[in-house]
Every structure is written in C-alpha cells, then in structure tokens.
Amino acid sequence: MSMLPIFASIVIFGVYSAINGQDSLTSSKVYTVLSVFNLISTPMRLLVMVIISFVNAKASMDRVNHFFGYEEKNFEGIN
C-alpha cells in the first residue's frame, strides 16, 4: 500500500511527459505535484475509511431493521 503513491507519481509524470513532451516537465512542476500528492494522501485514505465505515453502518442498520420488522410473539400461557 505504501508503494501506490510512488507508482501513481511515476505514471502521472510518464503520461504528462508523453503528452506534452519531456522538455515541459521541469523540477518546479515535479516538486509542486509531489507536495500536492503529500497534502492529499492522508485525506484520501481517510475518505476510503469513511466510505467503508458507512457501508458497514448501512449493512448493520439493514440487519437491525430486518430484525425489528418481525412480528412480536405472543407468550401467553407460558410461565
């Protein structure tokens, strides 16, 4: 999982160089993109965790609603 940002950076810089030519990729652009990646990496990980938690909460609520949807049993005459 820690290698993903490195591979993403390599792919993005490769695609940028292929589209715009190698001369358009300067060190200032590289440092800017890498700093932006570092800034958004933590919020993106948190977003994934929030989505997973939301899906788990939705599944739990569906199970609880299914349970509460049952009719109540009548226990008269049982001691």
Secondary structure, DSSP 8 states (H G I E B T S, - for coil): -TTHHHHHHHHHHHHHHHHH-GGG--HHHHHHHHHHHHHHHHHHHHHHHHHHHHHHHHHHHHHHHHHHTS-----TT--
